[in-house]
Structures are given as structure tokens and as C-alpha cells.
């Protein structure tokens, strides 16, 4: 994809999202809508996901996401939404993924989310609706190696098939450079080793066993 087509697509996606916020009839029931992740990286030509952070009740969130998908469809975009990266659907054809990160409150976000993800939110978040000072309310965590890798290890233990493993691989490929940069005070050489293992020509069971050992 040329950089010009990418910028054009990125601009269209952001415009549709902003338009949906302006026209959603129950917007006052939503406390916050923000974005972070690849949509904000102008140098990333492999845009795939629209990561949306929202604070609202579940019912209002469902209505908003349904409305947002409707606007995307009307503008020629096919969309799949999902709530957790560990259960990301398989991508079929040219579709946009909406990563729907919905929380009841700030305390709910802090309780449920990985500390590394909260750090990324605090660093990168752009608020589109609600408290513009919201990200300053997020803590900055000094994370130990065990805390950083524990969620990844837990995820690897739940993988049961090749499709789930591909999702895991894709996430590690995307997030490893960021972790190496943001947590350069930690020895994360085992993450580099995992990059080698995940592409080995061995059985899924053997790969997961080796990865589990590295994350222990």
C-alpha cells in the first residue's frame, strides 16, 4: 500500500469515528471515548486495528459499536469488532478490526487491564470525547520482568490450536519492539528468543512448551 493511500484510509477511518461520536444519540451516556495504538502511528503502513477505549455501561457501548459499524459499512468498510486481544477473530478479506476496550469506570480499567497496556494508554492515548485530562489520571507503572511477562505466559497456556497460536504470534511480533523500547531497564532477551521459536518447524505443543519455559 502506498503511503498516500494509507494516509487517506487512516483519515477516512478517523473521520467516520469522529462523525459517529457527533451523531450518536446516546453520546451523553458515554463518559469517555479515546483511541491509541496503530491508528496514531503515521509511519505504520500496516494499519489493521482501530483500538477504541470507552467508559460507559455495557448496553450503551453495544449500541455505539453497532452504530459505528453501520457508518463504516455505509462508507464501504467491512468491520469486525472484538473485545480482547487473546480472542481476536481470524481476518478474512479486507476488513478493519475494531478493538473495543470498554470499561465501567477508571477503577474498572485499572483492575482489568494489563499494566503494560495501561502504560501504553497513558503514553499514547488521544481523547476524542470526554475528559481531555483522562490519561493524566492513569498511573505510570514501574513493571518487573515477571509482571510484564506474566499475562503473555497466561495467554500462551490457553492456546489450543494453530489459529489461536497465529493470533499470539502476530501480537508478539507487533508488541515486542515496543516492550524492548519502553522497558529497556529489563533483560527481555527471552522475547527475542521467542521470535525464533514461534517460527520453528516443530509441533504446536513443542513450541508452546519452549515458549512457556522462556517465560518462566
N, C-alpha and C positions, 0 to 999 in steps of 0.2 A: 504494500500500500504506500503510495506517495505521501510525503509529509503534508502536502496541501489537502489531499482527500481526508487524511487523518484529522487535521485541524478542523476541517469543515464538518466531519461527522461528530467530533467532540463538541463543537459549538452548537450543533443541532440538538444533541442529547441534553446538554446543559439548558438550552432554551426551552425544550419540552418540559424538563423537570421544573424550571422556574415558572413556566406558564401553568403547570399543574398546581403549584402552590398558590398562585394568584387566583385560580378559578375553582379550587376545591371548596365546596360549600360548607364543609365542617372544619375548615382550617383552624378555627379558634379553639377547637378541642385538642389540637396538637400543640404541645409546648415547644418542641424544637424539631427542626429538620436541618441536617448538615450532611456534608459529603467529605470523604477522604479517599486515599488510595490512588489507583492508576488514572482516574479521570482528571486528576490535578497535575499529573506529570506530563508536561508538554513535550518532553523528549522521548516519551514511551510510545512507539509506533505500534505496539502490540496490545492496544486497548481492548479489554474484554469485559470488565466488570464495572458496574456503577454501584459503589458502596454508599448506601444511604443510612445515616444514623437518625433515628427519630425517638422522641419521648412522647408517648401517648398511651391510651388504653388499647388493648388488642383489637377490639372491634373497629375503632376509628382507623387504626393502622391498616387493617384489611381493606377497608373501604378506600383509603388513599392509594394503596398499591394497586388495587383493581382499577381505579380511575387513571392512575399514571400509566398502567399498561394499555388502557384503552386509548390514551392520547398517543402513545408510541405506535400502536397499531395503525391509527389513523394517519400517521406520518410515515408509514412504510417500514417501521422497525418491528421485527419479531422479538418477543421478550420472554425470558424465563426468570421467575423470581425464586429465591431460596433464602433460608434464614441462618444456616450455619455452614461454615466452610467445610466441615467434615462430612456434610451431606450434600455437597454441591452436585446438581444433576449433570448428566452427560450432555455435552454440547452437540446438537445435531443441526448442521447447516449454519447459516449466518444469523446468529441470534445474539442479543445483548442479555447478559446476566444482570439482574438486579439483586444485589446482596442486601437484604432487608434486615438491618440491625435495629430492632425495636425494643425499647425498654420502658418500664412504667415510670421510672424516675432516675435521677442521678445515682441514688444509692443502689438501685436495681442494676444499673450499668456497672458500677464498681464491684458489685457482688458477683455478677455473672461472667464478666469479660476477662480474658487473659490479660495479665499485667503488661505484657509486651504490646498487645493491641491498644490498651489504654494509653501507653506511652506514644504510640504512633498517632492515635487520635489527637492527643494533646499537641503534638508537633505539627500535624498536617491539616487538622480539621478546618473546614470553611463552613460557617453557619449561613444558611440561606433563609431561615425563618426562625424567629425566636431570639433568645438571649445571645447577643453577639459576644458576650464575655464568658460564654459557657465553658469553652476549653480551658480557661484560666482556673476553673473550679476543679478540673481534673488534677489528681496528684501526679508527680513525676516519680516513678518507682526506680530505685536502685536495685536491680534484679540480680540474684545469684544465678550461677550456671544451672543449678538444679531447678530453680523456679522457672527459668527461661525454657528449659528443655522438657520439663515435666508434662505440659499439655501436649507437646508433639509426641512424646513417648506414649501417653494415654491414648492418643489418636491411633498410633501405629498398632496398638494392641487390639483395636476394634476392627481392623481391616480384615475382610474375609474373602475378597475376590479381586480380580485384576482391575476392574473398573474403579473400585474404591482405592486401590493402590495407585492408579494413574492420577486420581484426584490429589492424593497425598504427595506424589512426585511433583506434580505441577505446582502445588503450593510451596514445597521446599525449594524448587528451582526459583520461584518468584521471591520468596522471603529471605533466603539465605544471604544474598548480598546486603540486604537491609540490616539483618541481625549482626553480620560481621562489622558493619559500619557503626551501628548505634551502640553495640555492646563490645567495643574494641578493648575494654578492660578485662574481658573474659577470654579464656582459651577455648575457642569454638572450632578447633581443628577437626573435631569429630563430625561437624556439619559438612565440612569439605569431603570427608571420607564417605559420608552417606551419599553424596552426589555421585561417587564412583559406584557404590554398591547398588543403588537403585537402578542402574543401567546394566548390571551384570546379567549374563545369560544363565541364570540359575532359577530354581523354582521360587514361587512367591513365598513359600514357607521359609526357605533358606534366607531370602532377602530380609524378611521381617525379623528373623532371628538375629541376623547380623546387625540390623538397624537397632533392634532392642538392646543388644549388648553395648553398642556405641553410645546409646542414650542413657545407660545405667550409671 
